[in-house]
């Protein structure tokens, strides 16, 4: 059974629930990409270890993201899963005029085979491990790899607003969730910002479905569409989340403002009645 919400479920942002959501979503994205990528490309989980604090206690969590690599094999077509959308959702183009001066950071060692990194942000990206994450981010933006950055967490400072991690993005007031895509061939030449640099952004409210975004390949090969709502729905339905209806008896963490909380309560009531 699908989530009560048309897009992201704000109850899944809870720090104790989010790691499972993160890993499940990464796995679904990997599966969808491996069904959609043309021959010569593959997607695999990229594991990183980070410190996550719960109630003052720090613990280490291995959190996978999704990397798109290139192989010399030509097997595998561009199969599309049933029900998955393929038309890219319109984005907001953000030009270099919107960007402040970039600060240089240390170089992060990237694999030469990396084509695009699909990054699902975690609480540690925004807080405990923010500096390390920003350094990795700017190194990636200075490479020939693409970046898909998915922020489904309302808590914490947006990393796209920190110039240490690359040219920044002005996020509209009231944005709940955010997806950014950077195509390598639209970056111009470092140092950034430069005339050719731009982001493609999707700024989402609670009522918005997650978008279909492009996953850049090599410029000559273009890109493939990735339906994030399809991936989220699969992660929700195949995971434990639909079995945990009791979570909706308590406010989400972080809480919703009153108008959004009322709307969410109506969604949850309709969802319960349909079960």
Buried (B, 14 or more C-beta within 10 A) or exposed (E): EBBBBBBBBBBBBBBEBBBBBBBBBBBBBBBBBBBBBEEBBBBEBBEBEBEBEEEEEEEEBEBBBBBBBBEEEEEBEEEBEEEBBEEBBEBEEBEBEBBEEBEEBEEBEBEEEBBBBBBBBBBBBBBBBBEBBBBBBBBBBBBBBBBBBBBBBBEBEBBBEBBBBBBBBBBEEEBBBBBBBBBBEBBBEBEBBBEEBBBBBBBBEBEBBBBBBBBBBBEEBEBBBBBBBBBBBBBBEEBEBBEEBEBBEEEBBEEBEEEBBEBBBEBBEEBEEEE
